[in-house]
Amino acid sequence: MDTVVRVVLIYLFLLVTLRVIGKREFGQLAPFEVVMLLLISEIVQQALVREDFSLTNALIGTSTLLALVLITSVLSHLSARVEAVTEGSPTVLVRRGALVEPSLNRERVTPDELLSALRKFGVERLEDVEWAILETDGQISVVPRRPAEKQVKPKKPRIV
């Protein structure tokens, strides 16, 4: 019965603290966020299986970790420098229909992976892409080229 009470208490604690931190923090997980979730489970695990008889240690450890996530989030929101360090920056993979080879190599994205992402956006040929950008969350955004607009002569206004 003691284990059930411990699980309920930790569940309620995590429910409340994750709710306070907000949706943005856990909407799409970055690699460091996955590590954070793994750390939470490791911190809490000892209290659940009673290797560490203090439930307080698990709550303090989890609170500390979540406080660090919240502080990092606030600092990232307030400072572009901190955001660049914690979130990274987008990388241009295609510019005006041409591959940007150094970016592909640096980000370890193969041309086949890129073409697959382009197809998901309904783009058949690389030449039809104005920009393809690897976003900080790992997704590829595609801006297709606009078809050349036909030159239409303006009509002369009619005088009535």
N, C-alpha and C positions, 0 to 999 in steps of 0.2 A: 504494500500500500504506500510505503514511503516513496518508492520509485515513481508511482503514479502522481503523487503530489508534487514531486520535483519536476517531472515533465510538464505538468499543468502550469506550475509557476514560471518555468523557463519559457514555455510557449507564450503565456500572457505577457511576460516581460519583453520578449522579442517582438510580439505583435504590436505592443504599444511603442517601443523604441523605433521600429522600422516605420511605423505610421508617422511618428514625429519627424523623422529624417526626411521623408517625402518620397514621392514616386520617381522623381527624376533620377535619384541615386541608383535605383534598381530597375529602371525601364529597359535599358540595354546594357548588358554587363561588359565592361572593359576587362582586360586581363587582371588588373590589380583588384577589381571588384570581386572577381571569382576567387582570388586568393583570400580576400577578406571574408567571404562567405565560408571558405574552408577553415579559416582560422576561428571563426565563430563556432563552427561545429566542434573543432578540437578543444576550444576553451570550455564549452558547455558539456562535452562528452564526459569529462572526468566527474563533474557534479552529478550527471545522470546515473552513472554506473557505480557511484559512491567510492571511487578510488580516492577522491578528495571529499571528505565529508562536509566541507563548507560550501553550501550553495551560494553564499555571499561572494566567494572568490570567483565563481563563474559569472555572477551578475556584474561584479566590478570589472572583470576582464572584458566582458562583452560591452559594457558601457564605455570603457576606455577606447576600445576599437571603434565603436560607432561614433563616439565623440570626435575621434581623429578623422573619420570619414566626413562628418558634418563640417568640421573646421576646414578641411581641404576643399570641400565644396564651396563654402562661403568665400575662402581666399581666392579660389578659381573664378568665382563670380565677380569679385571686386578687382582682380588684377589680371591683366592679359598675360603678363610674364608667368605667373603661377599657373594659369590655364595652359599655356604653351608647354610647361614642364610636365604637368599632370595629365593633360589630355592629348598632347601632341598637336600636330597641324595637318591639314589636308594635303594630299600630294597629287599633282597633276600627272595623269598617266597618258592621256591623249590630248594633243593641242592641235586644233584645226585639221583633224583627219590624219594626223601623224603620231606614231608612238613616241613617247618620251622615254627612250631606252634607259638613261641613268636612273630615272624614277622607278621604272619597272624592276630594274636590278636591285636597287636599294630596298624596295619593299617586297622583293621576292614574289612578284606577280608575273606569271607566265602569260604570253600572248593568248594562249588558249583559254586561260581563266578569264582574261579580259574580254575576249570575244564572246564567251559564254554569258558574261554579265551584260554585254551589249545586246545580245539576243533577247534577254529578259526584258529589256527596255523597248524591244521591237525594232532595233536597229540591225540591219543586215550586213552593212559594209562599214569598215572603219572610216572611209571617206565621208560617211554621213554623220560623223560625230564632230561637233564643235569642241566639246570638252568632255573628258571622262576623268573623274576625280575620286581618289581613294579617300574616303572620309575618315575621321578619327575613330569612328566606331567599327571600322573594317568594311563597311558597305561601299559599293562603287556607285557614284552618282553620274548620270549621263545627261549631257545637254546636246540634243541633236542639232545639226545644222538646219537652218531655215532654207526652204527652197528659194532660189533666186526669184525675187519679186519682179514681175513683169513691169516694164516701164509703160505706164499709161499716161497718155497726154491729158492734161487737165482740160475739161470742157470749158468753153467760153460761156460766161454767164449770158443768159438771154435777157434782153431788156424788153419789158412789156409795156 
